[in-house]
Amino acid sequence: MKNTSARNLWGDYLDKHLEYAFSHEPKVSKLGENEKEVKELLKLVLSGKKRAMSHSLLGLQYREEPLPRIGDFTVLTDWHGDAKCVLRTVAVRLKPFFSIRESYSKVEGEGDLSLAYWKTKHWAHYTKELEAFGRVPRESMIIVCEYFEKVFER
Protein backbone atom coordinates (compact mmCIF):
# COMPACT_ATOMS: atom_id res chain seq x y z
CA MET A 1 0.00 0.00 0.00
CA LYS A 2 1.60 3.25 -1.14
CA ASN A 3 -0.60 5.56 0.95
CA THR A 4 1.05 5.78 4.40
CA SER A 5 -2.09 7.06 6.08
CA ALA A 6 -4.12 4.15 4.67
CA ARG A 7 -1.43 1.64 5.63
CA ASN A 8 -1.44 2.98 9.21
CA LEU A 9 -5.23 2.88 9.49
CA TRP A 10 -5.31 -0.65 8.08
CA GLY A 11 -2.62 -1.67 10.58
CA ASP A 12 -4.65 -0.22 13.44
CA TYR A 13 -7.67 -2.20 12.25
CA LEU A 14 -5.65 -5.42 12.02
CA ASP A 15 -4.30 -4.89 15.56
CA LYS A 16 -7.87 -5.34 16.79
CA HIS A 17 -8.91 -7.95 14.17
CA LEU A 18 -6.13 -10.46 13.72
CA GLU A 19 -8.54 -12.80 11.96
CA TYR A 20 -8.07 -10.64 8.84
CA ALA A 21 -4.27 -10.56 8.96
CA PHE A 22 -4.04 -12.71 5.83
CA SER A 23 -6.76 -10.90 3.89
CA HIS A 24 -5.99 -9.31 0.56
CA GLU A 25 -4.60 -5.81 0.82
CA PRO A 26 -7.50 -3.35 0.84
CA LYS A 27 -8.26 -1.02 -2.02
CA VAL A 28 -7.60 2.62 -1.15
CA SER A 29 -10.06 5.10 -2.62
CA LYS A 30 -12.16 8.18 -2.18
CA LEU A 31 -15.78 8.65 -3.18
CA GLY A 32 -16.63 11.56 -5.46
CA GLU A 33 -15.19 13.59 -8.27
CA ASN A 34 -14.28 16.87 -6.57
CA GLU A 35 -13.31 18.07 -3.10
CA LYS A 36 -16.80 19.17 -2.10
CA GLU A 37 -18.41 15.91 -3.22
CA VAL A 38 -15.72 13.78 -1.54
CA LYS A 39 -16.29 15.65 1.73
CA GLU A 40 -20.08 15.22 1.53
CA LEU A 41 -19.94 11.50 0.68
CA LEU A 42 -17.34 10.79 3.36
CA LYS A 43 -19.56 12.51 5.92
CA LEU A 44 -22.48 10.28 4.87
CA VAL A 45 -20.35 7.13 5.18
CA LEU A 46 -18.97 8.12 8.58
CA SER A 47 -22.46 8.90 9.89
CA GLY A 48 -23.75 5.52 8.69
CA LYS A 49 -26.26 7.03 6.24
CA LYS A 50 -24.40 5.83 3.13
CA ARG A 51 -24.10 2.04 3.07
CA ALA A 52 -23.73 1.32 -0.65
CA MET A 53 -21.99 2.56 -3.76
CA SER A 54 -22.66 1.98 -7.43
CA HIS A 55 -20.22 1.23 -10.23
CA SER A 56 -20.93 0.81 -13.91
CA LEU A 57 -19.78 -2.63 -14.99
CA LEU A 58 -18.54 -1.16 -18.26
CA GLY A 59 -16.43 1.44 -16.43
CA LEU A 60 -14.85 -1.27 -14.26
CA GLN A 61 -14.10 -3.33 -17.35
CA TYR A 62 -12.51 -0.44 -19.25
CA ARG A 63 -10.35 0.46 -16.25
CA GLU A 64 -9.52 -3.22 -15.78
CA GLU A 65 -10.70 -3.13 -12.17
CA PRO A 66 -12.01 -6.31 -10.57
CA LEU A 67 -15.61 -6.66 -9.48
CA PRO A 68 -16.03 -6.04 -5.77
CA ARG A 69 -16.45 -9.26 -3.78
CA ILE A 70 -18.06 -10.01 -0.45
CA GLY A 71 -15.38 -9.65 2.20
CA ASP A 72 -13.29 -7.09 0.30
CA PHE A 73 -11.92 -4.23 2.35
CA THR A 74 -11.58 -0.60 1.27
CA VAL A 75 -9.73 2.16 3.08
CA LEU A 76 -11.71 5.32 2.40
CA THR A 77 -9.80 8.59 2.27
CA ASP A 78 -10.63 12.26 2.15
CA TRP A 79 -9.79 14.45 -0.85
CA HIS A 80 -6.17 14.81 0.31
CA GLY A 81 -5.62 11.07 0.72
CA ASP A 82 -5.87 10.96 4.51
CA ALA A 83 -7.42 7.65 5.55
CA LYS A 84 -10.66 8.02 7.49
CA CYS A 85 -12.27 4.59 7.76
CA VAL A 86 -12.25 0.96 6.70
CA LEU A 87 -15.21 -0.48 4.79
CA ARG A 88 -16.02 -4.15 4.24
CA THR A 89 -18.14 -5.30 1.31
CA VAL A 90 -21.12 -7.32 2.58
CA ALA A 91 -23.09 -7.85 -0.65
CA VAL A 92 -22.76 -7.27 -4.38
CA ARG A 93 -25.68 -7.20 -6.82
CA LEU A 94 -25.54 -6.69 -10.60
CA LYS A 95 -28.65 -4.97 -11.95
CA PRO A 96 -29.63 -3.10 -15.10
CA PHE A 97 -29.86 0.65 -14.51
CA PHE A 98 -33.61 0.61 -15.27
CA SER A 99 -34.26 -1.92 -12.48
CA ILE A 100 -32.75 0.10 -9.60
CA ARG A 101 -35.44 0.69 -6.97
CA GLU A 102 -36.08 3.43 -4.43
CA SER A 103 -35.12 1.09 -1.60
CA TYR A 104 -31.58 1.00 -3.04
CA SER A 105 -31.37 4.79 -3.38
CA LYS A 106 -32.16 5.02 0.34
CA VAL A 107 -29.27 2.68 1.20
CA GLU A 108 -26.95 4.78 -0.99
CA GLY A 109 -27.93 7.64 1.31
CA GLU A 110 -27.35 10.57 -1.04
CA GLY A 111 -29.38 13.71 -1.67
CA ASP A 112 -33.05 13.44 -0.74
CA LEU A 113 -32.81 9.60 -0.88
CA SER A 114 -35.25 9.46 -3.80
CA LEU A 115 -34.86 7.25 -6.85
CA ALA A 116 -35.19 10.32 -9.08
CA TYR A 117 -32.19 11.96 -7.36
CA TRP A 118 -30.17 8.73 -7.57
CA LYS A 119 -30.89 8.26 -11.28
CA THR A 120 -30.12 11.88 -12.19
CA LYS A 121 -26.88 12.00 -10.19
CA HIS A 122 -25.60 8.61 -11.33
CA TRP A 123 -26.60 9.07 -14.98
CA ALA A 124 -24.46 12.23 -15.06
CA HIS A 125 -21.58 10.35 -13.43
CA TYR A 126 -21.79 7.39 -15.82
CA THR A 127 -22.03 9.76 -18.81
CA LYS A 128 -18.78 11.46 -17.79
CA GLU A 129 -17.09 8.17 -16.89
CA LEU A 130 -17.94 6.39 -20.15
CA GLU A 131 -17.27 9.39 -22.38
CA ALA A 132 -13.55 8.82 -21.82
CA PHE A 133 -13.96 5.45 -23.54
CA GLY A 134 -16.15 6.69 -26.40
CA ARG A 135 -19.26 5.09 -24.89
CA VAL A 136 -22.59 6.38 -23.60
CA PRO A 137 -24.74 5.06 -20.78
CA ARG A 138 -27.90 3.12 -21.55
CA GLU A 139 -30.92 2.19 -19.46
CA SER A 140 -29.89 -1.47 -19.89
CA MET A 141 -26.29 -1.00 -18.69
CA ILE A 142 -25.31 -3.15 -15.74
CA ILE A 143 -24.77 -1.41 -12.41
CA VAL A 144 -22.65 -3.08 -9.74
CA CYS A 145 -24.41 -2.34 -6.45
CA GLU A 146 -21.84 -2.74 -3.68
CA TYR A 147 -23.22 -2.81 -0.13
CA PHE A 148 -20.74 -2.20 2.67
CA GLU A 149 -20.41 -1.77 6.39
CA LYS A 150 -18.05 0.66 8.08
CA VAL A 151 -15.92 -1.57 10.30
CA PHE A 152 -13.35 0.90 11.62
CA GLU A 153 -12.68 4.60 11.84
CA ARG A 154 -10.29 6.80 13.69
Secondary structure, DSSP 4 states (H G I P E B T S, - for coil): ---HHHHHHHHHHHHH-GGGTTSPPPEEE--SSSHHHHHHHHHHHHHT---EEEEEHHHHHHTTPPPP-TT-EEEEE-TTS-EEEEEEEEEEEEEEGGG--HHHHHHHT-TTS-HHHHHHHHHHHHHHHHHTTT----TT-EEEEEEEEEEEE-
